Amino acid sequence: MVSSTDRIERELLIRAPQERVWRALSDAAEFGDWFGVELDGQFAPGAAMAGRIKPTSADAEVAEIQERHKGKRLTLVVDRMEPTRLFSYRWHPFAIDPTVDYSNEPMTLVTFTLEPKEGGTLVRIVEVGFDSIPLARRADAFEANDEGWALMIDVLAKHLARV
């Protein structure tokens, strides 16, 4: 998919109804199950969500990668929720160093867009805002998330195939 220094894009036709994909994205507990995070609370526009990284239950290989970050804290702020069509949030990308306070850094925006297609739902993930991340960690954050979204869109499909 298209990438620049500021934007990551991924898309995949997932063989599940749009309403089912929406639930996997919009329910905080289910999102955490496949994404690999334990979140405090439920998603709602404007909600600031605290959480901890935990290994995904949907893919053993990705869970092994996540294991080294288990327990590290993260924060995301829900941006928009347009039922069955769009879910977005802001977060600090690749904020994994527990000795660093990322709270004053700009956040990137992650948007999931769902579109019904023959045979399932087209899921598009776009993350933008990397050019505003401090230069000292911008390239690492972009690279980590570029690789991460390539994995996570497949993890979402695997999750939906098993539930």
N, C-alpha and C positions, 0 to 999 in steps of 0.2 A: 504494500500500500504506500501511499504518498507520505513522505516525511520531509521535514525541513529542520532547522535548528530549534524552532519554536513549537512544532506540532507533530504528534504521533497519531496515526490513523490505522485502525484495523477493522475488518468486517468479515462476517461469516454467516452463511445460511445455516441456522440451527433447526433441526428437525423437531420442533416443538411449537405448539400454538402460541401466539403472541401473548395471550393472557398468562400462560404458564411461565414464559420467559420474564414477563413483567414481575410476577410474584418472586422469582429468584433474584431479581434486582432490587425490588422495593421493600421487601421484608428484611429487616436488619439481621435477624437471626439466620435466615436462609442465605442471605448475601454473605454473612460471615462464615457460614459453613463451607461454601465453595471457594470464596475468595481467600480465606485463611486469616480471619480476624475475629476477635470476640469484641463486640460493640456494646456499650452501655446505652440502652434506650432504643427508641424506634425512630425510623426516618420520618422527617417532616420538613418541608421547606423552611430554611433558616436555622434548623437544629444543628448545634455543634455537638458532634459525637466523639467521645473518647473511646479508645479501644486498645487492645493488645494483639500483637501478631501471634497467630497459632497456625499450625500446619493445616492445609486444606484436607478435607475428607474425600475429595473427588478424584485426586490423582496422586499416587504414591511418589512419583518422581518429583513433582512440584513440591509436595509435602516435605521431602527430604531437603530441598533447597531452602524452604521456609524455616525449617527446624533451627538453623543457626541464628535466626532472628526472633525465635519464640520468646514471648513476653515483652518485647520492645513495644513501647507506647506509640500510638499514632492518634492524630486528630483529623477529622474531616468535618466539613460544614456543608450540609445539604443545600444545594442551590435551587433546583427546580424539580418538581415531580408532576408530570402530565400523564395521568394514568394510561397505561398500556402503550405509551408512545415515547416518553422521554424521561430520563432520570439523570441528574447531574449533581456533582459535588466538587468542592474545592479541598485541596490537601497540600501538604508539603511533600513533594516527591523525594523518594529515596532518603528520608529523614531517619536514618538508622543509627546514628552515633548518639548514644545516651548521654554523652558529655556536652552536647551542643544544644543550645536553646534555639529552635527554629521558629519560634512564635512571632518574631519580628520580620521574618522573610515573607515575600509574596508567595501566594499559593498558586498552583496550577488548577485548571478547570478540567474535570473529566466528565464527558457526556456520553451516555448510552442512548442511542436512538434505535427504536424498533419499528420495523416495517413488515407487514404481512406479505408473504410471497408464496407462490405455489410450492408446496412441500415443507413449509415451515415459516420461520421468522428471520428476516435479515437483521442481524445485530451489527451496529456500527459503533465503535468506540473511538472517541477523539479526545486527546489530552492536549491542551494548549497552555502556553504561558511560560515555557522554559527559558525564553530570552530574558525574563525578569528575575530569574534565579541568580543569586550571587555567582559571579564568574568562577570563583574557586571551586564550586561544586556543580556547576551547570552541566558540563559534559558528562560527568559521572551519573547525575540524576537522569539526564536524557537517555543515556545508554542503558541504564538499569531499567527504566520504564519502557523503553522501546522493546527490549528483550522480554520484560515482564508481561506486557500486553499481548505479545505474540503467544506466550504460554497461557495467560489467563483467559483469553477468548476460547481457547480449546478446553480449558478446565470448566468453563461455564457450560459448554456443549456436553462434556462428559457428565457433569452433575445432572443436567436435564435428561440425559439418556438413561440415568440409573434411578431417577425418582418417579 
